[in-house]
Amino acid sequence: MSSTGLHLIRRAIADLQRCSSGNTVHRAINTAYANGMIELAYAESLLTDAQYDDFNRQVHQVELDSREVACA
């Protein structure tokens, strides 16, 4: 995958991390955007299986972290 594509996916995940303790609507939008970027790149065969799994793991971890903050 091009460095620009990888940068955009990493940026989407970073945006999700930044809003993890914020508004629920913003968090949902950023989660959908990050997942959409990953799925689109994978559907276009721009990501390897390992990259796909790694990016999905990162999004899942951010979601888990945000739930822990919300429960604290």
C-alpha positions in Angstrom: 0.0 0.0 0.0 1.2 3.5 -0.7 2.6 5.5 2.2 -0.3 8.0 1.7 -2.9 5.3 2.2 -1.1 4.0 5.3 -0.9 7.5 6.6 -4.6 8.1 6.2 -5.5 4.9 8.0 -3.1 5.7 10.9 -4.5 9.2 11.0 -8.1 7.9 11.2 -7.0 5.6 14.2 -5.2 8.6 15.8 -8.3 10.7 15.5 -10.3 7.9 17.1 -7.8 7.8 20.0 -8.0 11.6 20.5 -11.8 11.6 20.8 -12.0 8.4 22.9 -13.1 10.3 26.0 -15.2 12.8 24.2 -18.7 12.9 22.8 -20.3 9.5 22.0 -21.4 10.7 18.5 -17.9 11.9 17.6 -16.5 8.6 18.8 -19.0 6.6 16.8 -18.2 8.6 13.6 -14.5 8.3 14.1 -14.8 4.5 14.7 -16.9 4.1 11.5 -14.4 6.2 9.5 -11.4 4.2 10.7 -13.2 0.9 10.1 -14.3 2.1 6.7 -10.8 3.1 5.7 -9.5 -0.2 6.7 -12.2 -2.2 5.0 -11.9 -0.2 1.8 -8.2 -0.6 1.6 -8.5 -4.4 2.3 -11.3 -4.8 -0.3 -9.1 -3.1 -2.9 -6.3 -5.5 -2.0 -4.1 -2.7 -0.8 -3.5 -4.2 2.6 -2.0 -7.5 3.5 -3.8 -9.8 5.9 -1.3 -8.9 8.6 -1.8 -5.2 8.1 -5.6 -5.7 8.1 -5.5 -7.6 11.3 -3.1 -5.1 12.9 -5.2 -2.1 12.1 -8.4 -3.8 13.3 -6.6 -4.7 16.5 -5.7 -1.1 17.0 -9.2 0.1 16.5 -10.5 -2.6 18.8 -8.0 -1.6 21.5 -9.0 2.1 21.3 -12.6 1.0 21.8 -11.7 -1.1 24.8 -9.6 1.7 26.3 -12.5 4.2 25.8 -14.9 1.9 27.6 -12.5 1.6 30.5 -12.3 5.3 30.8 -16.1 5.6 30.6 -16.5 3.1 33.4 -13.9 4.7 35.7 
